[in-house]
Amino acid sequence: MQGATSFESLRTVDGVICPTFHEACRKLGLLEDDNEWIQCLTEAGHMSSGKQLRNLFVTILQENAPSDPAALWLQFRDRICDDLCHALCQAFPNQDLIQGDPTEEDAYDYGLYLINQLLDATGCSLLQNFPTMPRPQKNWDTLIVGNRLIWEQRRYDPADEAARAAEREPNLNMEQRTAYDQIKSAVINKTGQCFFLHGAGGTGKTYIYNTLCHYFRGQQKIVLCVASSGVAAQLLIGGQTAHSCFKIPIPITEDSMCRIPKHSDLAELIQKTDLIIWDEAPMLHRHNHEAVNRTFQDIHGNKDSLFGGKTVVFGGDFKQTLPVIIRGSRAQVVGGTLSSSSSLWRSLKILKLQRNMRLNTGIEAERNFATWQLELGMGGHTDESDNITLPDHFKCTENTVQSLISTIYPGIH
């Protein structure tokens, strides 16, 4: 059998010349298919927002090298860009930069621009490193006038946000209302007071956070919501991890600074932010909070005020997960907590929530679990060796993985 006679011959499959060697290999079946990524994006599309799908798509591009990323884009671009027509309407209410109402093609093109921005933020790649992927055709950097990060934070509909705040405020109990009013007053009066909202799980900290978000976004103010973990960040409106938002270095030391250039878009966003909410703050070592404090002071040119005069609300419960210190003693763990920070803790105003809202539920199982959880936090159900005794209904009927699956997900089969 005669072999290839030219590079063009190498790219020929069944008499058709493929545009790239990659495409030729894919048609010959020499590359793995993308079925697992198709399934991944299909499942995620049922429950995830366009923003979440764009982040997932970027992760697939970077970490998994799909054989045909352009085909994935074409198949899922409707879901990946499902929020962008609305976003473009918010960005250009008078359609002075986009002729007429934004079209699907405008949304797709803007989606490619955002994906390229996400790739660029990692410092590893751009769309141009994926030859089959289309490129954005419009120059969105010039269309979006000003700081893109500030524009994203002001995309919220003020009327809708104000209505949501008005709907939620009457549901605050007395403790929640006291904390809510004090935080709100500090932001409105620009006092620079910082707070720690202390309460066990179920006392309504997240409800206060999100009500504050709706209230101030209804006034077109900027609220940055961060958390120490990704799971906690998902419970906040527009939430993200503190490390992602503030560029906290890893590893961190007692004199670290965040990687935020003083004249960057992120620095400008921080300057214009009215309130910062940081949930599950006790989980991180105090060096993280102190680094953010020093960075904010540098950005604002104000080293005399906590966080440069910005109102910051920390929240969490010291009975839950504390900073993880490898082979650290009890004293080292306690010394790494936010409450051990001499530069921060004494200046924070402590707001306490003690009324557990889960105890008010009409479901007996939820009330029992909330009660057991509170007792555990106070040292109950624990022997002298720190072994925790679980209630019988927490346990599976059999000591097998299948029993665990059936107990957690009854009827899954």
FIMISE-221665 format. One record per residue (C-alpha): y, x, z; chain. Coordinates in steps of 0.25 Angstrom, whole numbers. Each point is the difference from the previous one (the first is absolute). Example, Ala and Ser with C-alpha at 12.3 -4.5 7.8 and 13.67 -1.06 7.14 Angstrom:
REM FIMISE-221665
    yy    xx    zz c
   -18    49    31 A
    14     6    -2 A
END
This chain:
REM FIMISE-221665
    yy    xx    zz c
     0     0     0 A
    14     6    -4 A
     9     2    12 A
    15    -2     1 A
     8     7   -11 A
    14    -2     6 A
     7    -5    12 A
     2   -13    -8 A
   -15    -1    -2 A
    -1     1    16 A
     9   -12     2 A
    -8    -8   -10 A
    -9   -11     5 A
    -8   -10    -9 A
     9     4   -11 A
    13    -3     7 A
    10    12     4 A
     4    -2    15 A
    14     4     4 A
    -5     9    11 A
   -12     8     4 A
     0    -9    13 A
    -1   -13    -8 A
   -12     6    -8 A
    -7     4    12 A
     2   -14     6 A
    -6    -7   -13 A
   -12    10     0 A
    -3    -5    15 A
     2    14     5 A
    10    -5    11 A
    -2    -9    11 A
     5   -14    -2 A
    11    -6     9 A
    -8   -12     5 A
     2     3    14 A
    15     1    -2 A
     0   -13    -7 A
    -8    -7    11 A
    10     7    10 A
    12    -5    -6 A
    -6   -14    -3 A
    -3    -2    15 A
    13     6     4 A
     8    -9    -9 A
    -5   -12     7 A
     7     4    13 A
    10    11    -3 A
    15    -1    -4 A
     4     7   -13 A
     6    12     9 A
   -13     2     7 A
    -7     0   -14 A
     9    10    -6 A
    -3     9    12 A
   -15    -2    -2 A
     1     3   -15 A
     7    13     3 A
   -10     4    10 A
   -11    -3   -11 A
     8     8   -10 A
     1    12     9 A
   -12     1     8 A
   -11    -6    -9 A
     3     4   -14 A
    -4   -13    -7 A
    -5     2   -14 A
    10   -10    -7 A
    12    -2     9 A
     7    -7   -11 A
   -11   -11    -1 A
     1    -2    15 A
    15    -2    -2 A
    -1   -10   -11 A
   -10    -8     7 A
     7    -1    14 A
    15     2    -4 A
     3   -15     2 A
    -5     1    15 A
     6    14     2 A
    14    -5    -5 A
    -1   -14     5 A
    12     1     9 A
     9     8    -9 A
     7   -11    -8 A
     5    -6    13 A
     4    14     4 A
     8     3   -13 A
     7   -14     2 A
     4     4    14 A
     5    14    -5 A
     8    -6   -12 A
     4   -14     4 A
    10     0   -12 A
    -9     6   -10 A
    11    10    -4 A
   -10    11    -1 A
   -12    -7    -5 A
     3   -10   -12 A
    -4   -14     4 A
   -11    -3    11 A
   -10    12     2 A
   -12    -1    -9 A
   -14     3     3 A
     2    13    -8 A
    12     3     9 A
    -9    -2    12 A
   -11     9    -6 A
    10    11    -3 A
     6     0    14 A
   -14     0     6 A
    -3    13    -8 A
    13     6     5 A
    -4    -4    15 A
   -14     6    -2 A
     6    13    -6 A
     9     0    12 A
   -12    -1    10 A
    -7    11    -8 A
    13     9     1 A
     1    -3    15 A
   -13     7     2 A
     5    13    -7 A
   -14     0    -7 A
     1    -7   -13 A
     8    -9   -10 A
    -4   -10   -10 A
     1    11   -11 A
   -12     6     6 A
    -8   -12    -4 A
     0     1   -15 A
    -5   -14    -3 A
    10    -7    10 A
    12    -6    -6 A
    14     5     5 A
    12    -9     4 A
     9    -2   -12 A
    13    -4     8 A
     8    10     8 A
    -1    -7    13 A
     7    11     8 A
    13    -4    -7 A
    -3   -15     0 A
    -2     0    15 A
    14     4     4 A
     1     7    13 A
   -11     4    10 A
   -14    -6    -4 A
    -4     0    15 A
    12    -8     4 A
    -2   -10   -11 A
   -15    -2     4 A
     5    -4    14 A
    10   -10    -5 A
    -9    -7    -9 A
    -2   -11    11 A
     6   -14    -3 A
    10    -1    11 A
     0   -16     1 A
   -16     0     1 A
     0    11    10 A
    11    -7     9 A
    -8   -13    -1 A
   -13     7     4 A
     8     6    12 A
     5   -14     4 A
   -14    -6    -1 A
    -6    11     9 A
    11     2    11 A
    -3   -13     7 A
   -15     4     2 A
     4    12     9 A
    -3    -1    14 A
     9     4    11 A
    -4    15     1 A
     0     1   -15 A
    13    -6    -2 A
     6     9    11 A
    -5    13    -8 A
     4    -6   -13 A
    14    -3     4 A
     2    14     6 A
    -5     7   -13 A
     9   -10    -8 A
    12     3     8 A
    -2    15    -1 A
    -1     0   -15 A
    12   -10    -2 A
     9     8     9 A
    -5    13    -5 A
    -2     6    14 A
   -11     9    -4 A
    -8    -4    12 A
   -15     2    -3 A
   -12    -8     7 A
   -14     1     3 A
    -7   -14    -1 A
   -12     1    10 A
   -11   -10     0 A
   -15    -2    -1 A
    -6    -5   -13 A
     3   -15    -1 A
    13     0     6 A
     8    -2   -13 A
     6    13    -3 A
    -3    -1   -15 A
     6   -14     0 A
    13     6     5 A
     0    11   -10 A
    -2    -9   -12 A
    10   -10     6 A
    11    11     1 A
    -4     4   -15 A
     3   -14    -5 A
    13    -1     8 A
     6    13    -4 A
    -5    -1   -14 A
     7   -14    -1 A
    13     8     3 A
    -4    10   -11 A
    -2    11    10 A
   -10    10    -2 A
   -12     0    10 A
   -11    11    -1 A
   -13    -3     6 A
   -10    11     3 A
   -13     1     8 A
    -8    11     5 A
   -13    -5    -8 A
    -2    -6   -13 A
    -6   -13     6 A
    12    -2     9 A
     9     2   -12 A
    -6   -11    -8 A
     4   -10    11 A
    15     3    -2 A
     8    -6   -11 A
     2    12   -10 A
    -7     9    10 A
    -5    14    -3 A
    -5    12     9 A
    10     8     7 A
    -5    13    -6 A
     2    -6   -14 A
    14    -6     2 A
     6    12     8 A
    -8    11    -6 A
    -5     5    13 A
    -7    14    -2 A
   -14     2     3 A
    -3     8     8 A
    12    -2     9 A
     6     9    11 A
    10    -2    11 A
    11     5    -9 A
    -4    -6   -13 A
    10    -8    -9 A
    -4   -11   -10 A
     0     4   -15 A
    12    -8    -4 A
    11     7    -7 A
    14    -3     5 A
     5    -5   -13 A
   -12    -7    -5 A
    -2   -15    -3 A
    -8    -1    13 A
    11     6     8 A
    10   -10    -6 A
   -10   -12     3 A
    -1     5    15 A
    15     1     1 A
     1   -15    -5 A
   -11    -5     8 A
     4   -10    11 A
   -13    -1     8 A
   -13     8     1 A
   -13    -6     6 A
   -11    10     4 A
   -13    -7     4 A
   -12     6     7 A
    10    12     4 A
    -9     5    12 A
   -11     3   -10 A
     8    12    -5 A
     3    13     7 A
    14     1     5 A
     3    11    -9 A
     0   -10   -12 A
    11    -9     7 A
     8    12     4 A
    -1     6   -15 A
     6   -13    -5 A
    11     0    11 A
     4    14    -4 A
     0    -4   -15 A
     8   -12     2 A
    10     7     8 A
     1    11   -11 A
     2   -11   -11 A
    11    -7     8 A
     6    12     5 A
     0    -5    14 A
    -9     8    10 A
     6    -7    12 A
    -6   -14    -3 A
   -15    -3     0 A
    -5    -1   -15 A
    14     3    -4 A
     5   -14     5 A
   -10    -8    -7 A
    -7   -12     8 A
   -15     3     0 A
   -10    -9     7 A
   -13     6     4 A
   -11    -9     4 A
   -15     1     5 A
    -8     0    12 A
    -4    13     8 A
   -13    -6     4 A
    -5     1   -14 A
    -2    12    -9 A
     8    12     4 A
     2    13    -8 A
   -13     7    -4 A
     0    14     4 A
   -12     8    -4 A
    -7     5    13 A
    12    -4     8 A
     0    -3    15 A
     5   -13     6 A
    13     8     4 A
     2     5   -15 A
    -2   -14    -5 A
    10    -6    10 A
     9    11    -3 A
     0    -3   -15 A
     4   -15     1 A
    14    -5    -3 A
     2    -3    15 A
    -1    15     3 A
    12     3   -10 A
    11     5     9 A
    10    -2   -12 A
    -4   -14    -4 A
    -7    -8    11 A
    12     0    10 A
     9    -6   -10 A
    -8   -11    -5 A
     2   -14     6 A
   -14    -6     4 A
    -2   -14    -4 A
   -13    -6     6 A
    -9   -11    -5 A
   -10    -5    10 A
    -3   -14    -5 A
   -13     0    -9 A
     1   -10   -10 A
   -15     1    -4 A
    -2    -7    14 A
     7   -12    -5 A
   -10    -3   -12 A
    -8   -12     0 A
   -13     8    -4 A
    -8     4    13 A
    -6    12    -7 A
    14     6    -3 A
     5    -2    14 A
   -13     6     6 A
     2    12    -9 A
    15     2     3 A
    -3    -1    15 A
   -11    10     0 A
     9     9    -8 A
    11     0    10 A
   -10     2    11 A
    -6    12    -7 A
    14     6    -2 A
     2    -1    15 A
   -13     8     3 A
    -9   -12     1 A
   -15     0    -6 A
     0    15     1 A
    -9     8    10 A
     3    14     6 A
    -5     7   -12 A
    10    -7    -9 A
   -11    -8    -6 A
     4   -14    -5 A
    -9   -12     2 A
     1   -10   -12 A
    -3   -15     2 A
   -13    -4    -5 A
     6    -8   -12 A
     6    13    -5 A
   -14     5    -3 A
    -9    -2   -12 A
   -13    -8     2 A
    -8    12    -6 A
     3    15     0 A
     1     1   -15 A
    11     2   -11 A
    -4   -13    -6 A
     2    -7    13 A
    14     6     1 A
     4    -5   -14 A
    -6   -14     3 A
     8    -1    13 A
    13     5    -5 A
    -1    -8   -13 A
    -9   -12     2 A
    -5    -6   -13 A
     4    12    -8 A
   -13    -1    -8 A
END
